[in-house]
Every structure is written in structure tokens, then in C-alpha cells.
Amino acid sequence: LLIVVSSPEAISGSLHSVSFAPQCTVLAPLPRAGFLASPPTPSTSSIKSTPHFSFHSKYSLVILWFYSMSFFGFGPPLSIKVLLHGTSSSSSSSASAGNPDLLVLDAPPASSAPSSSPEGSPSSSSDVPRALVKTKGGAASQDGASSQDNLLPMYTTGDTVKGTVTIKPTSNKKVEHQGIRIELLGQVELFFDRGNYYDFLALSRELEPAGDVSGDVELPFEFKSCDMQHESYTGINVRLRYVLRVTVTRGYGGGIVKELPFCVRLVQNLPDINNTLKMEVGIEDCLHIEFEYSKAKYHLKDVVVGKIYFLLVRIRIKHMDLEIRRRESTGSGANTYNESETLAKFEVMDGAPVRTESIPIRIFLSPYDLTPSYKNINNKFSVKYFLNLVLVDEEDRRYFKQQEIQLWRNELI
């Protein structure tokens, strides 16, 4: 609704009987215009509200009022749902409580059940999701809401993504369109550049040519043997996601878009070379220690085994910790931004060590929220993992040394 007011006097008014949640944007007055004395406050409830406005202007003040629900018939005329084969929409499942659009995995046929070859990679492709996995930070459902309990269907590279798009009018009127298409997109989003997606995968299928929709329409789709090269990731400053996007093109009123995100996991082969990590560090004439880890590359359910050996101790150590740290790097060159977080912390020693003392280490990785290491994905981001050894003396001075390790996925679930 567009309201244009021109008056040399102060004007006040109100909009009555608003039975939906409006959003208001106030544009600045024209040159030499007066100021806004009482800006309209948008209602955030779904009950009836009366937003007021009051202003003084010598020329014009333009108020754009956008309604978030259908008003005067300008709302979305079509309802769109995307259902993947091998899933069902259920509101009775405990996993989808409170979210009727959440997908529930049906029992897949035995031929498409996930399995692994001796090398660790999936033995065959599948045309149904292999599992439902919980995503970090929640994910948007088909109705646009976000839920911490959302589960996403999971695929791997080489799988076939197929399903059905159901479209129906929200009223009894016939809705004309200029074509319906579905896209499978792989995207990287940098949170400091939110809203701009960098596509590294884009597949498209035309579902229906120009025409009209007067009743329920079911449109099957299929993307065969998709080459999904990167694993899904949600971090502090970056997100790598896969999404199915349905677009109904219209000549007026803009297109109608609906998205269904899904997850991709990649099984990697056992590294050919996995050498022992061994390093001697310290402070000259004060502290010399040697730490050794059994290997440098670990799968996500592996165990870190090692030892710390004290060669020289001339400072009084109070305690020693070992941390698992993740470093996320976004951007490139001079614009690279690093963000680190500590995922786990273990106290491996309490008290002062003596010369020649050896401290054993054994850390299980499976309880922690770890991902494979990512190296320069689409020239946008990298993710590295480190084992960080921290010693604290009696004066609370900290001495630390970190060593990079590589993580890889040996099984899908």
C-alpha cells in the first residue's frame, strides 16, 4: 500500500483493522521537507493492531507499507511442496514434532541401503536419501521457519536425487505462469557477505512449460548421478550448502520460489601415507619437551594416541592441557580472515613434572562435532584442525605448541 501525503500542516492518522503482521519501511522526505515526528511502529503480533503515524512535511513524505500476508489478493497464489523419494512428510514423528514440513525417512529398499567398500567409499549409488542427519545451527524448513531440531536428507556424490513437486493454488482461482523449473544448487555463503551465494554446482530441469494451475499438480523430477564434490559445512563465518529450488515464473507479481535444503557427506579413501608426528620444543636452558603422536591423519571416529616426554624441566609447571582446535579461514590473499574455536580440552597433567617423565595421551574423537578438513574450497574457505599443547607455570605464564592434523571421513553415518 503506497501513501503519499502533501500538506503544509502537521498531519496525523492511523490504519485500522489490520488483522495481520505488517512490516513498514519509511523513506526519507524529499529535499527541504520536515521531519518525522512519530514514525509508524510495525506490529509483530498476529492479532488486530492499529499502527499510527504522525508527521509534518512541507512537500511529501512517502510511506511504503509491505504486508507479510496476503492482502487485497497480492499474497502468494500457489503453495509449493518438495518431497524426495524415500522420505515422507509426517507430523506424528517425534523427530518432526512441531514442524509438519519436516521430512521423515522411510525404510529404503535393501538395494539402496548404505554400504561401504573395503576402501571406505560407497559401493553403489542410491536414488533415495541414505539417512537423515541433524545440521549444526538448524536449517530452514519449507515454510521458511528455522528449527534446531531440523533433520536434512543426506546424499553422497554419485547419488540420484529425485522426488515430486506438489503445487496447488491457495484459492479457487486459476493461476497463470510462464513455466516451472527446479534447480539443484551447491553454494558457498560467506556470512560477512550474507545473501550472496557463490554457486559451484548448478543443475536445472524444466518441469512444465507456460500454462496455468487450477488444481493440485504433481511434477516428478530426477537428477541422475550428481557429481557433488564438496561436503556440506556450517561454520562460524561460512556455509557450504546444497538446495533444491523450485521456481514458478510469472509475468507479473514476481516469481514464486521454494527451497528444500539437503546434506552431502563424502567418504574418503584411507590415506596412502600417514607418518608419525614427532617434535621437540621448549625454552633454551629452561624447558625441553618432546611430543609424539602415532599418526598425522585421523578419521572422525579415530583415537589420538601419543606421549609427551620431558627432557629438561627448570621451571615449575602447574598443569598441562591438550586442546582440539578448529581454524576456519575465509577469503583469500590479504583479505583472509581466520577464526579459531576450541572444540575439546583435556587436562593431561596436574602438578610439576620431573626430568625423563613420560605422559601418555589417548583422546577419542567420536564424541565431538568434527568435520573433515577442507582445503581451499572454491577459493572461498579452508578448515584446519590442530592439537594444541598448553603448559601453565606457577606464575600463570602459558607456553603452547600446536600441531596440525588432518581429519577425513571413513563412513557416511
Salt bridges, closest charged atoms under 4 A:
ASP101 OD1 - LYS81 NZ 2.27
ASP127 OD2 - LYS162 NZ 3.30
ASP159 OD2 - ARG130 NE 2.93
GLU183 OE1 - ARG181 NE 3.86
GLU189 OE1 - ARG239 NH2 2.67
GLU208 OE2 - HIS177 NE2 3.36
GLU231 OE2 - ARG409 NH2 2.50
GLU259 OE1 - ARG241 NH2 3.48
GLU259 OE2 - ARG245 NE 2.87
ASP302 OD2 - LYS295 NZ 2.76
ASP302 OD2 - HIS299 NE2 3.80
ASP321 OD2 - HIS319 ND1 3.62
ASP321 OD2 - LYS345 NZ 3.80
GLU323 OE1 - ARG325 NH1 3.69
GLU341 OE2 - ARG326 NH2 3.02
ASP393 OD2 - ARG397 NE 2.81
GLU394 OE2 - ARG316 NE 3.10
GLU395 OE1 - ARG397 NH2 3.41
ASP396 OD1 - LYS318 NZ 2.62
GLU411 OE2 - LYS301 NZ 2.96
